Amino acid sequence: MTPAGASAFFTTKVHYLPHLRMIVAVTGVFGFCDEWLRLLNTRVMATDVESVDAEASEQLRKLWNELIDLRYSIEDHSTTIYHFGIAEATEQVSSFAYRSAAGSVERPWRSF
């Protein structure tokens, strides 16, 4: 947001990760999606949306705290991450959402 309260810094917020058979969508803090995608592509050891979910809350919390300390006031910003994908074991669609809140990332619900 600009100081006047207008939206700013528009960017792509939906990304397809074919190697994980999943889609990542993000609303909120500018640049957070880019950092999360970088982690998914380089550090998170996962094979599908379910295995990403096993690590996501912890990894998102770490990333959020690192970026907020460097760039933002936690009280003024929030972010929501959505993961949609095919579970390797069941071949069924699974979906997860993660929301930043009070300086951390919580997973308020699993599937929707």
C-alpha positions as CSV (number, residue, x, y, z in Angstrom):
1,M,0.0,0.0,0.0
2,T,1.0,3.5,-0.6
3,P,1.1,6.1,2.3
4,A,-2.3,7.3,1.0
5,G,-3.8,3.7,1.4
6,A,-3.9,2.8,-2.3
7,S,-2.8,-0.6,-3.5
8,A,0.7,-0.8,-5.0
9,F,3.3,-3.2,-6.3
10,F,1.2,-5.5,-8.4
11,T,2.8,-8.8,-9.4
12,T,1.8,-12.4,-10.4
13,K,0.2,-14.1,-7.5
14,V,-0.6,-17.5,-8.9
15,H,2.1,-20.0,-9.9
16,Y,2.1,-23.5,-11.3
17,L,4.8,-25.9,-10.0
18,P,4.6,-28.9,-12.4
19,H,7.3,-30.9,-10.6
20,L,5.1,-30.8,-7.4
21,R,1.8,-31.1,-9.4
22,M,0.5,-28.1,-7.5
23,I,-0.6,-24.4,-7.8
24,V,0.5,-21.8,-5.3
25,A,-1.6,-18.6,-4.9
26,V,-0.8,-15.7,-2.6
27,T,-2.4,-12.5,-1.4
28,G,-0.7,-10.0,0.8
29,V,2.8,-8.8,1.3
30,F,4.8,-7.8,-1.9
31,G,7.6,-10.2,-2.5
32,F,6.6,-12.9,-0.1
33,C,5.4,-15.2,-2.8
34,D,8.7,-14.9,-4.7
35,E,10.6,-16.0,-1.5
36,W,8.2,-18.9,-0.8
37,L,8.5,-20.1,-4.4
38,R,12.3,-19.9,-4.1
39,L,12.1,-22.1,-1.0
40,L,9.8,-24.6,-2.7
41,N,12.2,-24.9,-5.6
42,T,15.4,-25.1,-3.7
43,R,15.1,-26.1,0.0
44,V,11.8,-27.9,0.7
45,M,12.2,-31.6,0.2
46,A,8.8,-32.5,-1.2
47,T,7.2,-34.5,-4.0
48,D,3.6,-33.3,-3.9
49,V,1.2,-30.9,-2.2
50,E,0.8,-33.2,0.9
51,S,4.5,-33.4,1.5
52,V,4.8,-29.6,1.1
53,D,2.1,-29.3,3.7
54,A,4.2,-31.4,6.2
55,E,6.8,-28.6,6.2
56,A,4.9,-25.6,5.2
57,S,3.8,-24.1,8.5
58,E,7.3,-24.2,10.0
59,Q,9.0,-23.0,6.8
60,L,6.5,-20.2,6.3
61,R,6.8,-19.1,9.9
62,K,10.6,-18.8,9.5
63,L,10.4,-17.0,6.2
64,W,7.7,-14.6,7.5
65,N,9.7,-13.7,10.6
66,E,12.9,-13.1,8.5
67,L,11.1,-10.9,5.9
68,I,9.1,-8.9,8.4
69,D,12.1,-8.1,10.5
70,L,13.8,-6.8,7.3
71,R,11.0,-5.0,5.5
72,Y,7.8,-4.5,7.3
73,S,5.9,-3.7,10.5
74,I,4.0,-6.9,11.4
75,E,1.0,-5.0,12.6
76,D,0.4,-3.5,9.1
77,H,0.7,-6.5,6.9
78,S,-0.6,-10.0,6.5
79,T,-0.4,-12.7,3.8
80,T,-2.4,-15.8,2.9
81,I,-0.8,-18.7,0.9
82,Y,-3.0,-21.3,-0.9
83,H,-1.7,-24.6,-2.1
84,F,-3.8,-26.7,-4.5
85,G,-2.5,-30.0,-6.0
86,I,-2.7,-33.7,-6.6
87,A,-1.7,-35.9,-3.7
88,E,0.8,-38.5,-4.9
89,A,-0.6,-41.3,-2.7
90,T,-4.3,-40.9,-3.6
91,E,-4.3,-39.0,-6.9
92,Q,-6.9,-36.8,-5.3
93,V,-6.9,-33.0,-5.2
94,S,-5.8,-31.6,-1.8
95,S,-5.8,-27.9,-0.8
96,F,-4.3,-26.0,2.1
97,A,-4.3,-22.4,3.3
98,Y,-1.9,-20.6,5.6
99,R,-2.4,-17.2,7.0
100,S,0.1,-14.9,8.7
101,A,-1.1,-13.6,12.1
102,A,0.6,-11.9,15.0
103,G,4.1,-12.4,13.7
104,S,3.7,-16.0,12.6
105,V,2.0,-18.2,10.1
106,E,-0.9,-20.3,11.2
107,R,-2.7,-23.0,9.3
108,P,-6.3,-22.3,10.4
109,W,-7.8,-25.0,8.1
110,R,-6.5,-27.9,6.1
111,S,-8.9,-28.6,3.2
112,F,-11.6,-26.5,1.7
